[in-house]
């Protein structure tokens, strides 16, 4: 958006004041005003000359016959009804002339100048107030325009999404040199759809394309099109494309496209004609504009499965670019980008931080770096150290640390054995991720302790045996409580929820049940990049549902029994680990393996 220089109001009013003064001087009578009776006395005394008589005034000069060398003084008087004035002037030999006032200019200025001044003042006030709001702008697009000088983001500011950048290089090349493609008869895609989880940098990538191509960049959210007034959304779509064509070549970026482009008829119970009209107008505009003008539509969404098929057909959003969560090398590159503005200690190894943050998106990594800088500043440090980054990661994973929360000795002991059970079982199984940290310091809303496992590499597939071991680790804390205290507590609620969901998906989605066979009972597609629905729709028989429940129970009981055996066999290590944990409250992964007498991979 063009940044207009804010001019003080008094500077704008000075020319208007000067114009008013000039207007008043233009019609101001020259000389001293005298009463008409005084004028008649001067006429009788022969002390006036060079009179100019109009229908309303008499102007002239006052002279002194006895002092002809003195300069005559100008005067004027308001004329009254006096039929004998001309005869008297002739008798006295006083020169006079008549004048016919041209009132059209006077009347024009009297009527038009105030209107012009009012219009000018209103215009100044509206410009200072900014864009029109409310009903004055219902049909105008709310897109923010960033001109070339303001779009300073380039591909150097985007890391971890190398494949997506390569896909968009072609768009940049077309905006820079369209003749290269037009000579061969090629046509650039009208629309590019960026899909991926939240926080992966879709908006940043679109802005980088505009910055690389050095073209204007229109940015708007899909929800800003639809209003309560019918027809407003369609009008805003038309206005947006008119602005874009006037600024071509340019990029139009629509964030959260699913708010506008949801498939028509997807919810037959709810009718929303305004949203559908807006979508229809968008489809029509994308069909109608000339791709040779250099207007490229870039949109972003994390729910591509609910978009209207008409949006995804060739000729509209005909290119889809996946902006996924980065791998370990991508995370390291992202951390390096965000570390440019942070004063890091020379001992900080971003490769280790990248390995400790699997599944983190670009926004998560930026938040980790910012939280670490804030923690270091709070502790009056001059540099951000590894400990600050570790604490920032723990905050992201488990929540804010609450050392001030008072916990009884009995509850603290239960929590210590619970977390020791998780850590011991995870360290004893061959296919589980290594334990990075165990803590009994409360964090977040309800976590009284936590055990963090971090993979040694990025994983995209999990086998049945690995899932079974994860179930065993999840149930290890509850089984440790049962083994040591001969009863269980409510602290395992979250573990049970996760374990039950995992076991159910193994049976109903992944076909990992020998009894039910290789069948998936999930017919409803879950959101691609969002958390899965908590209440999927059943479309199978009650007998099948009962069999699924029984298989889930079998998997959980087998995992629980396996955890009991491990904890019983290594009960001495469990006591030793819980004791150290009660003393220190936090145990790192390397120290944990040393306490248990184990060898394993370490991220440090």
CORRA-V205420 format. One line per field, one symbol per residue. phi: phi as a letter, one per 40 degrees, with the letter a starting at -180 (. if undefined). burial: # if it has 9 or more other ideal C-beta (glycine too) atoms within 8 Angstrom, else .. A space follows every 10 residues. Layout:
phi = ???
burial = ???
//
This chain:
phi = .ccccccdcc cccccccccc ccccccbccc gccbcccccc cccccgbbaf cbbbcbbbbi bcbbdcbccc ccbcaaaccb cacccccccc ccgccabbbb cccccccccc cccccccccc cccccccccg ccbgccbccc ccccbbcdcc cccbcccbbg bccccccccc ccccccbccd ccccgcbcdc bbbcbiccgc hccccccccc cccfbcbcba ccccccbccc gccccccccc ccccccbdca bbbbcfcccb bcdcgcbccb bbcccccccc cccccccccc cccgcbcbbb abbccbccdc cccdhbccbb bcbccccccc cccccccccc cbccccccbc ccccccbcgc cdcccccccc cccccccccg ccacbccccc cccccccbhc cbccccbccc cccccccccc cdcccccccc bcccccabab ccagcbccaa bbbbccacbb bbcccccccc cccccccccc dcccbgabbc ccdccccccc ccccccccbc gbbcccgcbb ccccccdcbb dcccbcccbb ccccccccdc cccccccccc cccccccccb cccccccccc cccbgbbccc ccccccgbba cbcb
burial = .......... .#...#..## ..#....... #..#.#.##. .##..####. ####..#### ###....... .#.####.#. ....#..##. .#.#.#.... .....#..#. ..#...#..# #..#...... ......##.# #.#.###... #.##..#### #..##.##.. #####..#.# ##.....### #######..# ########## ###.###### .#.###.... .######### #.###.#### ########## ##........ ...####### ###.##..#. ..######## ####.###.. ##...##### #.#..#.#.# #########. .#.....#.# .#######.# ########## ###.##.... #..###.### ######.#.. #......... ########## #######.#. .#.####### ###...#### ####...... .....##### ########## ###....... ##..##.### .######### #.#..#.... #....####. .......... ...##.##.. ##..##.### .###.##..# #.##.###.# ##...####. .##.##.... ..#.
//
